[in-house]
């Protein structure tokens, strides 16, 4: 079976994205990736780590939002059977999708 070549529009779009990404600073690329989290809804494990302090929350069927200019992630998590509003600094927070 012969593979079909990609459509010219798709190739052009991928090339444009690659050029734009290559021209962005690392900080700009980080901001763009953080913005993507804003719109994702699902199940996440959010971990805040600073030195020996480690705190983890699970977000089930919710979303993690961010405002990069303020430097925080915001989300609702269930803690001891209650929904609590949490904000954590972007620089020390890791987000994993739970599957």
Secondary structure, DSSP 8 states (H G I E B T S, - for coil): -------HHHHHHHHHHHHHHHHS-HHHHHHHHHHHHHT-EEEEEEEEEETTEEEEEEEEEEE-EEETTTTEEEEEEEETTEEEEEEEEGGGEEEEE--
